[in-house]
């Protein structure tokens, strides 16, 4: 199938993409990144749109950045998928692991658009996913931390085996952050043509989250 990959720039969508690429079952022809309508950041992880552009270039995959607000997200997501359907896309890749409610939302919208939703990571053990992701060679930085779950010092950390081990010792924390404990940006890996160039910027606090600006 000709498929798109729902794209945040983080580790889970990256591993889902990588698994599909390794399987050679589908043709991944575009990354679909939903962006904030009123800022220059992506909606999901608070990453600047330009960094997502650089990431897509390093992956050598075309990128679509669809602007949207919170209230019209479903409408805009549906609209862009219908356009992709008209261009011959029949499937979409999603990095969900175990949140049933979110998967059902995706399944419903994809069904309405005539798109097959593909979940390469679904129901995999999170510790195994984290280990696989790191051991195949992905390089990743934490760019957002939910203050309800973790402290500011977890921001800007490399997502490596030592970091995962540290997270695994904290009660109630998912090492893959499926519950939104933190978000990441992947800047290098086995499917990259070259690393993404970036510099660490300032730290801000908004909506009960710590954010690291990367530029």
Steps between C-alpha positions, in 0.01 A plus 500: 500500500594862454496636856565814703648508849327709766792707624597674824878476467521279809623150570176300468402621155865452400511137612164432332638650177824303529321169549289561190807599298683185610201280411487627140123441510393857427626809318538785750456806280435786741523608864188679629573753775216696663617853588363771724297754306617802699870421565797347319490184712361153436194420708598174665851548639561874493778467242564784256367424154841568348654217706237260364591620149868425566409160640294409193788610274741279697257209460459584130119479522265778379324693778153651528443746784131564557412799719221452751359618829385278785128526434521434126771234520277207400353700212843599365643153552210351306534760225869431436445124504227533240743696282759226544238241409440687173876478434499122527581452867318201648663467843642695793761403760443590865732458800236421764592226747207428732259793545178341376293820494749680275531203268122481465494871409763444230325187372170686469643793305710276276200279423293806408780609262552157347847472653642187665649585842824311568634470857844332493560545875156405629497292822878460502666510842630852561833386646565290190410789270732737686787253485444427130485869415828576673692191391428546128675835529248783531618819672233688688457802727223572751343831400192514724426379854161485672547658844235269646729203437862613479722787609672758280836321515361223276479758220773499236618150589614238252255212472752220557509177701610680817213746468247220445638314803457815708143545380414137572573555869245781532158374602223572251732604215479331160848485344342563158294791641176378343315698768676824404764503775751647255554553127806454283669610179699245298803654332686199360459130432541211259250638247651853497714624212676727749442631855267797549695810595365688801598698807341501843324825576313631801259324737140616543210389719143506369187287535668312787782382271870580481614557140850509357526720195721341236606715207 
